[in-house]
Amino acid sequence: MKSLRFLAAAALCFRLAAADPAVDMADAATRFVAALSDEQRAKATFVWSDDERLNWHFVPKERKGVQLRELGVAQQHLAQGLLGSALSQRGLLKATTIMSLEQVLQDIEGPKRTFPRDPGMYHVSIFGTPGPKGTWGWRFEGHHLSFNFTIVDGKVAAGTPAMMGTNPAEIRQGPRAGLRTLAAEEDLGRELITSLPEALRTKAIYDQKAPDDILTVAQRKAKLEDKRGVTLGEMPAAQRELAIRLMREYLGRLRPEIADADFAKIEKAGLDQVLFAWAGSLQKGDRHYYRILGPTFLLEYDNTQNNANHVHAVWRNFENDFGLDVLAEHLKNGHGR
């Protein structure tokens, strides 16, 4: 589809610029908004204070924002450039592949759906006025994909919630058979649980039955009080490194400058306190769920729907999703009044 064709090339152009992430995002968003018609701009742009900024989800539903399929080719390139300004190359590859799975679902399910499967039904929303020094935000969202960015005083304050999902998790027929878009998220999690020493593995598996979905679903403010599991401080060195690789797989959806800053905050809060927990079967192809829970963040993964061939994988920040913690400090210090 046209909306996907040159996404990687567009992202590469932004990466070569090598500017600050917030500067790249502001530049990309400004170019995108300027290219829209009045009607398209009315759909795509919101005042900064609009409650819609917090109205995120990852299921097929009515959404606000301008859809890729409503855009001309030149406008699509600019929308693609905006997404490319925030994601890593690996994250971009995952995102575009997730979008392409809509055509696979269309082929499997047929056209008679309330919300059709369509790689063009991904929405771009801009909140506030993009600029190199300002406070604003943006979202790129559709089925199984939601990226939310907040920029405060010209700095990236948050890149969460950040959600990716896949259906099918593994394509099992046709010319793309064998494709697993989020393979690393599944394989690293299973390698971690199965390689733990028996006593720690028993402690990490808190339920033999996996939940039907990620527990926080699309809460505006993520909350999870269940502290069962095994801490990284309890793990042998090899498993501790596996857990860190798994966390970095999720963080690495975003460009390195953002991912590294987020991981530094996790280290500061205390890696030894981070908990890993599993529910469900250890066998590939069976229903399973895992999470990594830290003092400041939550990583959740499930593969339970559609006969355990349907993945949801999300990264949340307990206090700073949508930049709310940074914004609160910003206002406390007398800014924005």
C-alpha positions, 0 to 999 in steps of 0.5 A: 500500500502507498501509505507504507511503501516509502516509510523506511526511506522517510525515516532514514532521512530524519535519522541522517539529520541526527538532531535532538529527537524533539527537534526532529519531531517538531520539524516533521509535525510542522511540515505535516500540518502545513501540507494538510487542507483546511478540512484535513487540518481540522481533523488532525489538530487539537488544542493542547488541553483537549481530553482526546490526548489521553484517549488512547486504545489499540482495538478497532474503534472510531478514532479522531485524527486524520487517517492515512487513507484520507491523505494524498501521496505527498501528505502520506510521506510527511506523516510517515516522516513524523513516525520515523522521527520517533522510532528506531529502525527496528521499531519502524520495521515492526510498526509497518509490518503490524500495519500490513497485517491488516491486509492479512486479516482482511484476506482471512476474515472478509470485508463484512466487518463494522470496522474494516481491516485496512492498512490505511486506517491509522490516525495522526493527531497533533495536540498543541502547536509543534515547535522547537521550544514549546509544549505539545504532543502527538499520536500515531494510532490504529489497530494494534499500534499506539504511539504517544509522545509528549514534548515539554519545553522542547524536550521529549517528556514521554514516549508512552503509552507505547503499544504493539500487537499482532494478529496473527502472531504467526502467519500460518498460510499463504506467501508470508507464512512463518512471519512473526512480527513480535518474535523477540518479545515472545522468544526472550520472555519464554527463554527467561522463564524456562532458563530460571533455576527451578525454585525461581521458576516456580516463584515466577509462575504466579498462575497456571492460567493466563489472563485473557488480555494484558491486565492494564488494557488501555487504562489512562493511568496504569495501575498494577498492585500485584507484586508476585514474581522474581526480582532481578536481584534474585536472578543469576547473572545470565537470567538478569541479562536476559531480563534486561535484553527483554526490557531493551527490546521494548524500549528499543522501539523508540529511537536510541536517544529516548530509549537510553534515557528511559533505561537510565531512569529505570537503573536509577530507580533500582534494577534489583527491585524489578519483578518478572512474573509469568502466567500460563503454559511454557509451551510454544503455541499455548496461552501465556502471559508475562510482565516486568514490573518496576517501581516506575514502569510496567511491561506487559505481554499476552498471547491468548486470543485466537488460539494463542496466536494474537499478541498484545505487548505494551510499555507503560510509565506509572506516573509519566504516561502522556508526560503527566509527571513532567507536566505537573512539575512544569506547572509547579515551577510556575511555567505555563501559567 
